[in-house]
Amino acid sequence: MRRLIRRHGPCGLAPLGWSPYEALTRAIAHQQLNGRAAETILTRFVALFANGRFPSPAAVAAARPATLRRAGFSRGKVRAIKDIARHALQGAVPTRRAARHLDDQVLIERLTQIHGVGQWTVEMLLIFTLGRPDVLPVDDFGVREGYRVAYGRRARPTPEALRAFGERWKPYRSVAAWYLWRAASEARTKINP
């Protein structure tokens, strides 16, 4: 880890300014798509609503599924986005302020009840939206690949092995994940310049 820190400099993690509702909706848009395609769909999604800003949960809940499909979302993604909006309206998706008072595990348990939202999605919200410093997404391909590269292993670790090894990085496992993502990215660039 020391070599990674020296090579990549200070950790560049900084929380995004999105609400948990917006972060989850954006995460659904990005699932199984490259970034450019997802951003195009999100731009069309925002344009469906009159004010030009990210739509409120109430606006999304009221929108017809066919309208949301025009932005480019699949039926499954429309279902997930509408479920996120419904849970936000019911208070299950907390505001940023309310989320500050909730433990990581409580947020994971609460938000994974939403259709299409899994543990990895909530872990990304914890790291990139809420700025939680001690989250290690052990199921993330990039984190596991970064570990393999950084520690000179032939195979990526299992999630269980990475979780056990990651105990040494407490209470800064999000920072460790950031450096492991850098290692995976750097290795990918060397293979495909």
Order of alpha helices (4+ residues) and beta strands (2+ residues): alpha-alpha-alpha-alpha-alpha-alpha-alpha-alpha-alpha-alpha-alpha-alpha
